[in-house]
Structures are given as structure tokens and as C-alpha cells.
Amino acid sequence: MQASKTSLLGSAGLLLRKRWAVWAFGLSIVGLALTTLYSLVLTNGQELMGDGAVIFTAVIWVITLLLLLYSHKMARRGVLQ
């Protein structure tokens, strides 16, 4: 499953207060890591897309990590079931 689909699934899980949202965000991190590795390291993606792509990728990483941490914290507090 693509990283964007699992992030969407995780967001829906947060809205529904489901514990599996944490796992969905964890899977999206794995997918994002693979996508970032391929597009910025294994190919010349930075040359093709420019510095804006690197900044945009960094913003996506920050948002995804914050969502993972938030869902994990809510699961530990018992908000997610």
C-alpha cells in the first residue's frame, strides 16, 4: 500500500478513534522512507525537481512523524480503542 493511502487510513482511524491508526501511521513512515530513498537518493530526483522538492519532502516527514507521535500518545492515554 502506498504511503499516502496508509496516511489517509491512519487519519481516518484517528477520527474514528481506532487503535490501528498507530499501525497505519507506522506503515506510512516505512512507505515514506522507501519513497524518499528512491526519489532523492537512488535517482537524480533532486536535480530534476529542485530544492523545493527536498523542502516539501522534509515537511511531509515532519507532519507524518507528528501524526505518528500523536496517535501513539492518544493510544497510550486510552483515547483510541
Secondary structure, 3 states (H helix, E strand, C coil): CCHHHHHHHHHHHHHCCCCHHHHHHHHHHHHHHHHHHHHHHHCCHHHHHCHHHHHHHHHHHHHHHHHHHHHHHHHHHCCCC
